[in-house]
Amino acid sequence: MHSCQGGTGDSGQGRELRLAHAGPWYVPTALEARRPATACTLAALVLGGCASTKQQDENEPVGNYRVEIVDANFPAKQKLAQSSRLVIRVRNAGSTTVPNIAMTVNGFGRRKKDPDLADPERPQFVINGRPQTIGGVPEAKDQSPFGCETVYVNTWACGKLKPRADRTFEWNVTAVAAGRYKLSYRVAAGLDGRAKAVAAGDGILSGSFAGVVSEKAPATRVADGDGKTVVKGTR
């Protein structure tokens, strides 16, 4: 799956989208900060060192950049253990290149009201992972906007966006807790606030989704014949 790239998408919020990956394999990275130190350590083991220590917001220009949200889709009705896609497509509506188009998403998790918990934050959605091997070491690459990881919690930045160009942010997630959910998102033109995104026309720079995760998990069975293929159905 390729994310963070130009393209078109179906409009309308709360629309069910086709699953990009049906497998149940996932990693709970949605609620954690990006971990550059861990990545740097792995790079040091595999490549002999990190390629760069340059800050992601270094030399960010000052200015206002016109941006519009073209499409935003996430299923309103979901089931436990069911994979779905969050897709948000934005466009540079101005005549100047956006320095670093970014998206912050909140609501993959929720806070549990229990004073005895050391960490009240609990996941409701986790970002699915794609298993891979790096230098002979088993690793997982989460299915979030490709190449857009940052050191900021729940924020992805995909680099420059030319005038009139689109950028698609996409996450493949699995619901792991039942109940109502509310997920919000906001687009930015940079990471440190010097480059500011401004809404084009009467548009908005943020939005939200609200829905329910059912306690019923999607029905699955092993297909007749090969005894290997997993077939998804509904209950």
C-alpha positions in Angstrom: 0.0 0.0 0.0 1.2 3.4 -0.9 0.2 6.4 1.2 1.0 10.0 1.3 0.7 10.6 -2.5 -1.3 12.5 -5.0 -4.5 11.0 -6.2 -8.3 11.1 -6.1 -10.7 9.7 -3.6 -14.4 9.2 -2.9 -16.0 12.1 -1.1 -18.3 12.0 1.9 -17.7 11.3 5.5 -18.6 8.1 7.3 -18.3 6.0 4.1 -17.2 2.4 4.2 -14.1 1.9 2.1 -12.5 -1.2 0.7 -10.0 -2.8 3.1 -6.4 -2.4 1.9 -5.2 -5.3 4.0 -7.4 -8.0 5.5 -4.7 -9.6 7.8 -5.0 -9.2 11.6 -1.4 -8.3 12.1 -1.0 -5.0 13.7 1.3 -2.9 16.0 0.0 -0.4 18.6 1.8 2.6 17.5 -1.2 5.0 17.2 -1.0 6.2 20.7 2.8 6.6 21.0 5.1 9.3 20.1 7.3 8.7 17.1 10.5 7.0 18.3 13.5 8.5 16.5 15.9 7.2 19.1 14.9 3.6 18.5 15.0 4.1 14.8 18.4 5.6 15.1 19.7 2.7 17.2 18.5 0.2 14.6 20.0 2.3 11.8 23.3 2.2 13.7 23.2 -1.6 14.0 22.3 -2.1 10.3 24.0 0.8 8.6 26.6 1.9 11.0 24.9 5.1 12.0 22.1 7.5 11.4 22.0 9.4 8.1 21.1 12.7 9.6 20.3 14.5 12.9 18.6 17.5 11.1 15.5 18.7 12.9 12.3 18.2 10.9 11.3 21.9 11.4 14.7 23.4 10.7 14.6 26.5 8.5 10.8 26.4 8.2 9.8 29.6 6.4 7.3 32.1 7.8 4.1 32.6 5.9 0.5 31.7 5.3 -0.4 28.9 2.9 -3.8 28.2 1.5 -4.9 24.6 2.0 -8.2 22.8 1.5 -9.5 19.4 2.6 -10.8 17.6 -0.4 -12.0 14.3 1.0 -12.1 12.7 4.4 -13.5 9.2 5.0 -13.7 6.8 7.9 -16.5 4.2 8.5 -19.1 5.2 11.1 -20.0 1.7 11.9 -17.3 -0.8 12.7 -16.7 -4.1 14.5 -14.1 -5.4 16.9 -11.0 -6.9 15.1 -12.2 -5.3 11.8 -9.7 -3.4 9.7 -10.6 -0.2 8.1 -9.0 2.8 6.4 -8.9 6.4 7.5 -8.2 8.5 4.3 -7.8 12.3 4.2 -6.9 14.1 1.0 -5.8 17.7 1.0 -4.9 20.2 -1.7 -2.5 23.2 -1.9 -5.1 25.8 -3.0 -2.5 28.6 -3.3 0.2 29.7 -5.6 3.2 28.9 -3.3 4.6 25.6 -2.3 3.6 24.4 1.2 6.8 23.8 3.1 5.8 20.6 5.0 2.2 19.4 4.7 1.2 17.8 8.0 -1.7 16.1 9.6 -2.5 15.5 13.3 -5.0 12.8 14.3 -6.5 12.5 17.8 -8.9 9.8 19.0 -7.2 6.5 18.1 -7.4 6.0 21.9 -9.5 7.1 24.8 -8.9 7.8 28.5 -10.3 5.4 31.0 -11.6 7.0 34.2 -9.8 4.8 36.8 -7.6 6.5 39.5 -5.7 3.3 40.1 -4.4 3.2 36.5 -0.8 4.5 36.1 -1.6 5.2 32.4 -5.4 5.9 31.8 -4.9 6.0 28.0 -6.3 2.9 26.3 -6.3 2.2 22.6 -9.6 2.0 20.7 -7.9 1.7 17.3 -4.4 0.5 16.5 -2.5 1.0 13.3 -2.0 -2.2 11.5 1.5 -3.3 10.8 3.2 -5.0 7.8 5.9 -7.5 8.9 9.3 -7.1 7.3 12.9 -7.8 8.0 15.6 -5.1 8.3 19.2 -6.4 8.4 18.0 -9.8 9.4 16.0 -8.4 12.4 12.2 -8.9 12.4 10.5 -5.6 12.4 7.1 -4.1 11.7 6.2 -1.1 9.5 3.0 0.5 10.5 0.5 1.2 7.7 0.3 5.0 8.2 1.3 7.7 5.7 4.5 6.4 4.1 7.7 8.3 4.9 5.8 10.9 6.9 6.8 9.9 10.5 7.7 12.7 12.9 8.8 13.0 16.5 5.4 14.5 17.5 2.6 12.4 18.9 0.0 11.4 16.4 1.4 13.9 13.8 2.6 13.0 10.3 4.4 15.4 7.9 4.8 14.5 4.3 7.1 17.3 3.0 6.6 19.9 0.3 3.3 20.2 -1.6 3.3 22.1 -4.8 0.6 24.6 -5.9 -2.7 22.8 -6.9 -1.2 19.4 -6.0 -3.0 16.9 -3.8 -1.7 14.8 -1.0 -3.4 11.7 0.5 -2.9 10.7 4.1 -3.9 7.1 4.8 -4.0 4.9 7.8 -5.0 1.2 8.0 -6.3 0.5 11.5 -8.1 -2.2 13.5 -10.7 -1.6 16.2 -9.7 -3.2 19.5 -12.3 -1.7 21.9 -16.0 -1.6 21.6 -18.1 1.6 22.2 -18.6 5.0 20.7 -15.6 6.8 19.2 -14.8 10.3 18.2 -11.7 10.9 16.0 -10.5 14.4 15.0 -8.0 15.6 12.5 -6.3 18.9 11.6 -4.0 19.9 8.7 -0.9 22.1 9.0 1.7 23.7 6.7 4.6 22.9 9.0 5.7 21.5 12.3 6.7 24.5 14.4 4.1 27.1 13.6 6.0 29.5 11.4 4.4 28.1 8.3 0.7 28.5 8.8 -2.1 26.8 6.9 -5.1 29.0 6.2 -8.4 27.7 4.9 -9.2 28.4 1.2 -12.4 30.2 0.7 -15.1 29.0 3.0 -13.3 25.8 3.7 -12.0 24.3 7.0 -8.7 22.9 8.2 -10.0 20.4 10.6 -12.8 17.9 11.0 -14.0 14.8 13.0 -15.6 11.5 12.7 -18.1 9.9 15.2 -19.3 6.4 15.2 -19.7 3.1 17.1 -17.5 0.0 17.3 -19.8 -3.0 17.8 -18.9 -5.8 20.2 -19.5 -8.3 17.5 -16.3 -9.2 15.7 -16.6 -9.8 11.9 -17.4 -13.4 11.0 -14.5 -15.3 9.4 -14.0 -18.9 8.2 -11.5 -20.9 6.4 -12.5 -21.5 2.8 -13.4 -24.9 1.5 -10.9 -26.5 -0.8 -7.4 -25.2 0.1 -8.0 -25.0 3.9 -5.9 -21.8 4.1 -7.8 -18.9 2.7 -9.6 -16.8 5.3 -13.0 -15.6 4.1 -14.6 -12.6 5.8 -18.3 -12.3 6.2 -20.7 -10.4 8.4 -22.8 -11.2 11.5 
